[in-house]
Amino acid sequence: MSIDEKKLSDFFTNLDEWLVKTRRKLHQYPEVGWTEYFTTYLIVESLKEIDEDFTLYIGKDALVSEERMGVPSNEVLTKAEERARSLGVPEKLMEKMEGGHTGVVAQLDTGKPGPHVAFRFDIDALPILESEADSHGPTAKAFRSCNEGEMHACAHDGHATIGLGLARFISEVKDQLSGKITLLFQPAEEGSRGALSMVEKGWLDEIDYFMSGHIGVKPMEIGYVAATCAGFLATTKINASFSGKSAHAGIAPQEGKNALLAAASATVHLHGITRHSSGGTRINVGKIEAGRGRNIIADRGYLELETRGDTTELNQFMVEEGKRILNSTASLFNVDVKVDIVGEGIGADCDSYWIEKVKDVCKNKGGITHVIPEVRINGSEDATYMIRRVQQNGGKATYMIFGTPLAAGHHHPQFDYDERVLTVGVETFGRMLLNLQEGE
């Protein structure tokens, strides 16, 4: 496709300031999975402003409600909805999202024969108290989280910004595009809870090319792009609730059934699950709550844990062993346990097609200085559901990494990145979109 290279480079360069401003706005208002009401509103308003030719599918129209995983309690959702209304989210939009139906899909149909290309951007934050240290960039530059206890500590604010930047690029060159383009702004990636609900809505069923990606993961210089990823671990997210019986710890301890001891014992034994010889496995108990007071035999205990495996089969081995230990420990302490699966992700492989393609199209173009064939992440990502669905229908899919120095690791209270990476992400996706218009 013949597009003036200077005009192309100038567009991406001139986008820098807008991208930084957008990212910082999103960063100030982080919302955890299925409560991204204000985030969805900001994305919707931005898309409307960018181009009226985008058809928007919001909340309940963007996903299958029954396929959502790990939806928060009504109490949590109601509180988040009240906060969104106080921030000015219109009631008409809230009606589309109420009950934890967040996210938006934007489509542009050129009306001309051509490929259907899809991009996915996650939008949720984490339940982390953001650092107030002067050394922390968002604090020093006055865009720290306004929602105490919630933080964009995994770059999803940047991912959503890249998606909106790509929408601006699409609007700029739409007269030269053919086929159809779908932008998926997905809720609840953390905990692998949101992608499946969009997949089952059918958005990925007729896709020829699919791209997603992540800022950071491993520290790299600005301008480095990985064309593909390997090492997606299958994962399961589990909540375990132990129910016992309260009693006075001094007068009648024998009458109690100690759910705290059950939860604590289960935590130790879960981390002792024998690993499998067929590949890598993981388990982590990330949260434990129990008890009501020092002189009370605890009648409740609660765990949040996850398993992972190199393959779905290896992960399932860890899940079954975990369930066995949870149930056995409950029996040992004569308490009950309820085990809930609240999130699940599958393994997937990127198509090797992208390695030379990204290198040929993007290397030494604008801010893209190096294209790495592959990065192994050894983590989980529910975009794998989308990758797998596209491949099952004959399409080609990849997941890229956009390099940046990192102030601290992902999921850390001082996590931050070099904002120049935003332009690199938009430019990579934009140049790939133009190239794919030309066919094989």
N, C-alpha and C positions, 0 to 999 in steps of 0.2 A: 504494500500500500504506500503510495507516494504522499508523504507528509513532510513538509520542510523541517529539517532537523533543528534549525535554530529556533523556530517557533515552538517546537516541542520542548526543547531545553529551557526556553524562556518561560513557558507555562509552568513547568515544575519548579523552577527557581522562584517565580513570583508567588507560588503557592505556600512557601515556607511560613510566612507570618500568619496566614489564615489557619494553617494546620496547628501551629503552636497555640494560638488563641482557642481553637476548638478543643484541643486536648486538655488544656488547663481548665476550661469550663466543665468538661466531663469529669475531670479528676476531682473537682471540688464537691461533686454530688454523687459519690459512689453508692451503689445499691447492690446488695447480694442477690443471688439467684431467685427469680420469680417475683422480685419486688422492684424491678428496674422500671418503675412507672415514669419517673422524671427523666431518666436516661432515654427511654423510648420516645417521650415527648420531644426532647431536644433533637433526637435523630429525625423524627418525623418532620418537625418544623424546618430543619436544615434541608432535608430532601425536597420539601415543597418549594423552598426558596431557590434551590439550585436549578430545578427544572420541573415544570408541570407535566412533562411527558412521562415521568415515572408514575407507574401505577403502584399504589401502596396498599399492602395488606397488613393490617395491624392487629396484634394481640390474638384474639380468638379466630381471626381470619388467616393467621399466619401459621398456626400449629394445630395439632390434634390434642385436645385437652387431656384425654385419657392416657396419652403416652408420656405426659410429663412425669418426671420422677423427683422425689424429695421435695414436694411442694410444702412450704412452711404452714404452720397452724393458722387458723382463721384470725387468731389474735395478732399474730405477727403481720399477716397480710393487711388487716384492717389498719393497724398502726402505720404501715408503709403507705397505704392509700391516703390516709389523713395527711401525712407529710407531703405527699405529691400534690394534693389539692391546695395545701397551704403555700406551695411553691408556684401555683398558678396553672397547673395542668387542667385543661377544660373538662367539664363533666362529660361532654360527648365522647371525648377520647377515653376518659376513665371507664366509661361503660363498655368499651371494647376490651379493656384490660382487666377489669375487676376480677378478683379471685385468683390472682397470680397468672394472668395471661399477658405476658409482656413480649417485647420483640417486634420486629417489623421486617417485611420482605418488600423490596422495591424491584420492579421489573420495567425494562424498556424494550419494546418490540419495534424494531426498525421498519417492519413491513416488507423487508427485502429478504430473499433467500440467503441463508448463511448459518453458521454454527450457533448453538445455544451455549453460552459461557456463563458459569456461575462462580461467585465468590462468597466466602463466608467470613464474618467478623463477629467475635464474641463480645459481649457488652457488660457482663456482670463483674462485681467486685468481691472482696473477701471480708470476713468478719475479723478485721485486724485494726487495732488502735494505731493510727499513723503517728510517727515520730514528731515531736515538737522541737527537736534539736535544730539549732541554727545551721548546722552542717547539712541538714536535709533540704534538698533543692526546693520541693513544694512549700516547705515552711519558710525558707529564706526569701522565696519569690512570691509569697502570699497567695498560693493556690492549694494549700493543705485542705484535707477533707473537712467539709462542714458537718458531716454525719459521723459523730464520734462512735468509734468502734467498727467503722466500715472504711475500707481503703482500697483503692486501685493499686494493689501490690503485685500485680502480675501482667501489667501492660495492656489490659483490655480497654482502657481509655484510649490508648494509642491505636489499638486495632479498630475500634469504632471510628476513630478519626481518619485512619487510612481508608476505611470504607466510604466515608463522606468525601474525602479528597478524590477517590476514584470516581465517585458520582459526578463531581465537578469536571473531571477529565472527560468522562463519557458525554456529558452535556456539551463540552467544548468541541468534540470531534464527531458528534452523533450523525452528522450528515454524511460522513465517510464510513459509517459502520453498516454492517448487515447482520441479519439474524436477530437473536434475542439475548438480552443480558439480564441476569438475576443476581441481586445483592441480598444476602441473608444476614441480618443483624440478629444474632442468636442469643437468647437469654440462657442463664444457668449452665454455663460450661463447667464452672467449678463444681466438682462432685459428679461430673459426667451425667448431667440430669436433663439437658435441654435439647441436644441435637436430634435425638430420635423423634421427638414430637414434631419437628419440622420435616424430617425425612418422611415420616408416615403421612404427611400432608401432600406428598407427591412432588415437591419442588425439585428433587434430584432425579426424577424418573426419566427425563428426556434431555439430560445434559451431555453435551459432547466434550466439554472441558471444564474441569473444576479446580479452583485454586483457593487455598487458605494459607495461613501462616502465623508466625509468632515473632514478636520483638524479643530479642535477648536469648533466653534459655541458657546459653553459654556466652561469657564475655568475648566480644570480638570488636574489631575496629568498625567505625562507620564506613559504609560502602561495601561491606562484605554481605553477600547473599548466598544462602544455601538453596540449591534448586529443589532438593528433596530431603526428606527425613526418614530415618530408620529408628527402630527401637520403640515403637508405640507399644506400651504394655496394656494388656487387657486388665480391667479393674472392676471391683465391686465395692460399693459403699454401704456399710451396715450400721444400723442403730440397734442396740440391745438394751432393753429395759427390764431390770430385775425388780420383782415385787416380793417383799417379805412381810414381817410383822413387827410393829413397834412394841417396845417394852421399856420399863425403867431399868437403866443399866446397873443400878445398885440394889434395888429392892427385889426385882424379879427378872434377872437377865435370862433365865431359862425359858421364859415365856416368849422371848423374841426370836425372830428369824432374820438373820443379819444380811441384808441385801448389799450393804457396803462391803463386807468381806467377800461376798460372792463376786462383786464387780472388780474389786482389787485383785482377787485371786485369778479371775478370768484374764485380766490384763496381763499378768505375769505369764500365765500358761499360753496365751495366744502368741506371745512373742517367742515362745519356745517351740512352735510348730516345726517339725522336721522339714527341711527344704528338699526339693525334688531334683533328681539327677538329670532330668531331661531339659532343664533350663532355669533361668532366673525367676525367683519368686520374691514377693515382698508382703509384709503385713505391718500395720501401724495402728495402735490405739492413740488417737489424737485428742480425745476428750473423755474425762471421767467426772461424773457428778454423783454424790451420794450423801446421805445423812441430813439430820435436821438440828442436831445439837450434841454437845459432848456427853451428856448423860442419858442419851436416847439410843436404844438399839435401832439402827437404821432400817426403815421399811422399804427404802427404794435405793436403787443404784442404776446408773445410766452410762453407757459407753457409746462413743462414736468411733468407728474403726474402718479401715479399708484394707483390701487385699489387692495384689497385682501379680501378673505373670507374663512371661514372654509370649505366651499363647493363651487363647481362651481356655484351653484344657488345663494348663498349669494354674491359671487363676482360679478355675473351678475347683481344683484340688485344694487350694488354700481356703476357698469359701466353705467347702464341705468340712474340712478339718476345723475351721473356725466355728461353724455351727455346732459341731460335735463337742468342742470344748465349752462353748457357752452353755449348752444344755446339760452337759455333765457337771459343770461347776454349779449350776443352779440346783441340781439334784444333790450334790455334795453338801450344800448349805441349807437344803430343805426350803428353797424359795422357788418362785416361778420366774421364767424369762420369756420375753417376747422379742423375736428377732425380725427386723424389718429391713428389706433391701430398698435403699433410697437413691441409688444411682448405679449406673453400670456402663462401662465402656468396652469396646472390642478392639482387637488388634487389627492392623491394616498395613499395607505396603504401598508406597508411592510408585507410580509408573516410571520406569527408567527413561521413557520418552522425553521427560522434561529436562534431563541433565544437559544434553547438548543444546536443546532448544533454548533454555534460559541463557546459557553461555553465549550462544550465537546472537541472541536478540539484545541482551542487556549488558554484557561485560564492556567496561570502559565507556558506558553511555551515561552522561550526566553525573549523578552522584554515586553510580554503581561502579565500584573499582575492581572487585573480585567476585567471581561466581564459583562457589564451592559445590562439587557434585552432590555431597550428602553430609548431613550431620546426624549423629546418633544421639537421641535425646533421653532414652531410658525413662520415659515418663508416659503419662496417659493423656488422651485428648479425645473428646467425643466427636470431633470432626471425622473420626474414623468411620462412624456410621455413614456419613456423607460420602467419603472416599469409596467405601465398599459398595454403596448403592449405585454410584456413578459407574464404577467398574463392572458391576453385574449387568448393567445395561449397555455395555460396550464403549463407554466413555473413558477418558484419560484424566487422572486426578493426581494432585500433588499438594504437599504441605511444605511451605518454605520457611526459612529462618532469616530474619533481618538483623544483622549484627549491630551491636552497640556496646560500649563500655557500660558496666553496671555498678551503681553506687553500693549496692548490697544485693544479696540473692533474692530470687523470687519468693514471695510470701513473707518478706521481712518488713518490719515497720519503717525502714529507711530505703526501701526499694525505689529506684528511680533510673532513668535512662537518658541518653543524649537525644534531644528532640529532633535533631537532624535526621534521625532514622525514619521519621514519619514521611518525609519526602522520598526517601529511598524506597519505602514500601509502596507508595502511590506510583512512583515511576516504574518500578518493576512490574506491578500488575497492569499498569496502563500500556507499557510497551508490549507486554505479552498479549494483551487483548487486541492491539492493533495487528500484531503478527499473525494471530490465529484467524483473523479475517481472511487471510490469503489462502487458507486451506493447507492441505498436506503438500 
